[in-house]
Amino acid sequence: MPDYTYLIVGGGMTADAAAQALHEADPAGSLGLISAEPHPPYDRPPLSKALWKGEPEEKIWRKTAATGATLHLGRRITAIDPRGRSATDDRGTKYRFTKLLLATGGAPRRLPLKTDQIIYYRTLDDYRRLRALATQSVRFAVIGGGFIGSEVAAALRMQQRDVTMLVPEAGLGARVFPADLAAFLVDYYGQKGVTMRMGEGMAGLERRAGSCVVRTTVGGEIVAEVLVAGLGIVPGVELAEQAGLRVDNGIVVDEACRTSNPDIYAAGDVANFENRALGARLRVEHEDNANTMGRTAGLNMAGRATPYRHLPFFYSDLFELGYEAVGDVDVRLETVADWKEKFREGVVYYLKDGRVRGVLLWNTWGQVDHARALIAEGPAGRKSTCPSHAKFLSRPCGLPSASDRSPSSGSSRPQPPPIITSRLGRTLS
Ligand SMILES: Cc1cc2nc3c(=O)[nH]c(=O)nc-3n(C[C@H](O)[C@H](O)[C@H](O)COP(=O)(O)OP(=O)(O)OC[C@H]3O[C@@H](n4cnc5c(N)ncnc54)[C@H](O)[C@@H]3O)c2cc1C
């Protein structure tokens, strides 16, 4: 039976970051990594961006093997025995551990139709399938106007494919961006040749004559040979639940990334942690969190006490536009936009009780640390104190005009996505 000092369940970026830290902090400790995917860890963000713009696949690989970890690929852990300190995979192999990390990420939400014409876009194999299909002259429909849906629609359109987006909200990215920016993006995508079906949800789904037919909530239909579902993910908490760990919108961990069992850690998309700067529990589905929290978990597992106090950022590309965002970028907060060039370059602040909770850096680069500092300032980080942040602002100081301010509440505001709210905390996705 394989017996490891450190066992990592999961083969994503969190797992790799933890393996690197474990190797650095305790090179003598034995390390095993088990992943349901057939590939060693790789970067996921290029799957919807750089690979479509010509970056070669070789660039995505992480160097996990250099940590000396034994990689058990194409195997899924199906049970954990916390008392016996062992985990069992889907082929019946048992692995012993002294310390265990759950880096199981999440699985895409699924549509109510079983067909290989639907792609749930999460893995390298999903990318390879879609890439092959994108060489054919078939119709694509992207379901959902969030982060993955918007990126995949842009990627397909850049290959001159026929793409329709079905988005229940009135604007694109409407849960994150202020209404005027979300509306601008609808026009922008339309100009790029994406057919935008806004304000239409999915009412039904069936196969007809070799195509998928989506019936929409306003009585319309979309017919496509390939559907890409961008409906968010469900955190992979099954093992934690089965092992009796505390789970609430993800696996609940302390500052050391430790679960309710002191020998079991969790990090990345699956983990629910307390964030000091926001004074809230979060579960974050983004790369910076995967890298930083994975590393922090690894250091703690190896005995190097390292609290996780990082405020993660995330980024995305939408054709030629791009952004980075820090903190709580939730459109239900009051938003204050400060445009250098409207919708092309600027900063949007998200405020609650006069305090900056989140910052959207729209085509504004190299300012993530300033944004973090502004959020960490607490009440003193109010937008009205902007002279001290002049270098951070795209248009030095000057509060935006009243027309740039959104109300802090209103019945026409987009509703929160189901994964955002929970009893314990919030999901930044
Ligand atoms: C296409 C795409 C583009 C993205 N772009 C961006 C971006 O631009 N910016 C950004 O900030 N974030 C982006 N993200 C999000 C980012 O990639 C994730 O936050 C990150 O991958 C999370 O890493 P993770 O290791 O925690 O989880 P995952 O990446 O979900 O990895 C979990 C791994 O665990 C394995 N696993 C799960 N359960 C088991 C089990 N029981 N046994 C064995 N193995 C198991 C899975 O197979 C998987 O390999 C993107 C995500 C995708 C899919």
The ligand as an SDF file (V2000), in Angstrom:
LIG
                    3D

 53 58  0  0  0  0  0  0  0  0999 V2000
  -11.3670   27.4150  -18.8970 C   0  0  0  0  0  0  0  0  0  0  0  0
  -11.0300   28.1140  -17.6140 C   0  0  0  0  0  0  0  0  0  0  0  0
  -10.4700   29.3850  -17.6490 C   0  0  0  0  0  0  0  0  0  0  0  0
  -10.1640   30.0350  -16.4700 C   0  0  0  0  0  0  0  0  0  0  0  0
   -9.6280   31.2830  -16.5370 N   0  0  0  0  0  0  0  0  0  0  0  0
   -9.3260   31.9350  -15.4020 C   0  0  0  0  0  0  0  0  0  0  0  0
   -8.7830   33.2310  -15.4470 C   0  0  0  0  0  0  0  0  0  0  0  0
   -8.6000   33.8040  -16.5160 O   0  0  0  0  0  0  0  0  0  0  0  0
   -8.4800   33.8400  -14.2850 N   0  0  0  0  0  0  0  0  0  0  0  0
   -8.6650   33.2380  -13.0930 C   0  0  0  0  0  0  0  0  0  0  0  0
   -8.3560   33.8380  -12.0660 O   0  0  0  0  0  0  0  0  0  0  0  0
   -9.1980   31.9920  -12.9940 N   0  0  0  0  0  0  0  0  0  0  0  0
   -9.5340   31.3350  -14.1360 C   0  0  0  0  0  0  0  0  0  0  0  0
  -10.0850   30.0820  -14.0640 N   0  0  0  0  0  0  0  0  0  0  0  0
  -10.3400   29.4860  -12.7540 C   0  0  0  0  0  0  0  0  0  0  0  0
   -9.1340   28.7170  -12.2640 C   0  0  0  0  0  0  0  0  0  0  0  0
   -8.6230   27.9460  -13.2970 O   0  0  0  0  0  0  0  0  0  0  0  0
   -9.5300   27.8720  -11.0630 C   0  0  0  0  0  0  0  0  0  0  0  0
   -9.8070   28.7330  -10.0070 O   0  0  0  0  0  0  0  0  0  0  0  0
   -8.4510   26.8860  -10.6640 C   0  0  0  0  0  0  0  0  0  0  0  0
   -8.1980   26.0020  -11.7190 O   0  0  0  0  0  0  0  0  0  0  0  0
   -8.8440   26.1040   -9.4280 C   0  0  0  0  0  0  0  0  0  0  0  0
   -7.8680   25.1600   -9.1590 O   0  0  0  0  0  0  0  0  0  0  0  0
   -8.1230   23.9380   -8.1760 P   0  0  0  0  0  0  0  0  0  0  0  0
   -6.8840   23.1100   -8.2850 O   0  0  0  0  0  0  0  0  0  0  0  0
   -8.5430   24.4340   -6.8640 O   0  0  0  0  0  0  0  0  0  0  0  0
   -9.3610   23.1680   -8.7620 O   0  0  0  0  0  0  0  0  0  0  0  0
   -9.5550   22.3830  -10.2000 P   0  0  0  0  0  0  0  0  0  0  0  0
   -8.8600   23.1720  -11.2170 O   0  0  0  0  0  0  0  0  0  0  0  0
  -10.9960   22.1690  -10.2970 O   0  0  0  0  0  0  0  0  0  0  0  0
   -8.7850   21.0530   -9.9660 O   0  0  0  0  0  0  0  0  0  0  0  0
   -9.2960   20.0180   -9.1800 C   0  0  0  0  0  0  0  0  0  0  0  0
   -8.6450   18.7360   -9.6220 C   0  0  0  0  0  0  0  0  0  0  0  0
   -8.9810   17.7070   -8.7180 O   0  0  0  0  0  0  0  0  0  0  0  0
   -9.3680   16.5500   -9.4200 C   0  0  0  0  0  0  0  0  0  0  0  0
  -10.2850   15.7960   -8.5510 N   0  0  0  0  0  0  0  0  0  0  0  0
  -11.4750   16.1980   -8.0690 C   0  0  0  0  0  0  0  0  0  0  0  0
  -11.9900   15.2560   -7.2570 N   0  0  0  0  0  0  0  0  0  0  0  0
  -11.0960   14.2540   -7.2160 C   0  0  0  0  0  0  0  0  0  0  0  0
  -11.0540   12.9950   -6.5540 C   0  0  0  0  0  0  0  0  0  0  0  0
  -12.0430   12.5940   -5.7620 N   0  0  0  0  0  0  0  0  0  0  0  0
   -9.9800   12.1960   -6.7560 N   0  0  0  0  0  0  0  0  0  0  0  0
   -8.9690   12.5900   -7.5450 C   0  0  0  0  0  0  0  0  0  0  0  0
   -8.9560   13.7680   -8.1910 N   0  0  0  0  0  0  0  0  0  0  0  0
  -10.0040   14.5800   -8.0330 C   0  0  0  0  0  0  0  0  0  0  0  0
  -10.0080   17.0950  -10.6760 C   0  0  0  0  0  0  0  0  0  0  0  0
  -10.0240   16.1130  -11.6910 O   0  0  0  0  0  0  0  0  0  0  0  0
   -9.0760   18.2490  -10.9840 C   0  0  0  0  0  0  0  0  0  0  0  0
   -7.9370   17.8060  -11.6690 O   0  0  0  0  0  0  0  0  0  0  0  0
  -10.4100   29.4020  -15.2340 C   0  0  0  0  0  0  0  0  0  0  0  0
  -10.9990   28.1300  -15.2070 C   0  0  0  0  0  0  0  0  0  0  0  0
  -11.2950   27.4830  -16.3810 C   0  0  0  0  0  0  0  0  0  0  0  0
  -11.9240   26.1080  -16.3510 C   0  0  0  0  0  0  0  0  0  0  0  0
  1  2  1  0
  2  3  1  0
  2 52  2  0
  3  4  2  0
  4  5  1  0
  4 50  1  0
  5  6  2  0
  6  7  1  0
  6 13  1  0
  7  8  2  0
  7  9  1  0
  9 10  1  0
 10 11  2  0
 10 12  1  0
 12 13  2  0
 13 14  1  0
 14 15  1  0
 14 50  1  0
 15 16  1  0
 16 17  1  0
 16 18  1  0
 18 19  1  0
 18 20  1  0
 20 21  1  0
 20 22  1  0
 22 23  1  0
 23 24  1  0
 24 25  2  0
 24 26  1  0
 24 27  1  0
 27 28  1  0
 28 29  2  0
 28 30  1  0
 28 31  1  0
 31 32  1  0
 32 33  1  0
 33 34  1  0
 33 48  1  0
 34 35  1  0
 35 36  1  0
 35 46  1  0
 36 37  1  0
 36 45  1  0
 37 38  2  0
 38 39  1  0
 39 40  1  0
 39 45  2  0
 40 41  1  0
 40 42  2  0
 42 43  1  0
 43 44  2  0
 44 45  1  0
 46 47  1  0
 46 48  1  0
 48 49  1  0
 50 51  2  0
 51 52  1  0
 52 53  1  0
M  END
$$$$
